[in-house]
Amino acid sequence: MDDWWNDPAELAGRYAGDIFRLAYARTGQRADAEDVMQEVFVRLLRARPPFRDGEHARAWLLRVAANCANDWFRAPWRRREGPLAESLPAPEGPEPGGALEAVLTLPPKYRIPIHLYYYEELSVAEIAAVLGKSQGAVKSRLFRARAMLRELLKEGDHVSEGL
């Protein structure tokens, strides 16, 4: 198929991992990230936007994922959550003391640009388009996030040297 980027099933196969990673970076929980990912594909099926190419499709999906993850935190049911029952098993989390754990401790406005830059390998311009921010704002958030990560990882090994 020449225009695979207009086929929802093909898009799901190609970009589900990208969307999940962004949602996980925002929510910090696997089940919540899966819920966000599902909402992104529901919106794709409802909207069925015509995409120019694969990059346009990916940018649209990542922007919707960022918006859905933000909406997830504003949902009314989240305000009604109570403590977990003792009988429930603890969720799997990132490796203690690792870089992913440090990234997940960042405030969301810094966590998402870091994720998009380092894990999804988007440029500053692409991140600005996905988040609806200026390139200057994205650069500023990346700079501040790197500084926060350096502080968090100071006690760690050589992980922070590349930041």
Summary of the structure (lengths in Angstrom):
residues: 163
radius of gyration: 17.0
end to end distance: 40.8
largest distance: 52.7
contacts: 435
relative contact order: 0.11
helix: 72%
strand: 0%
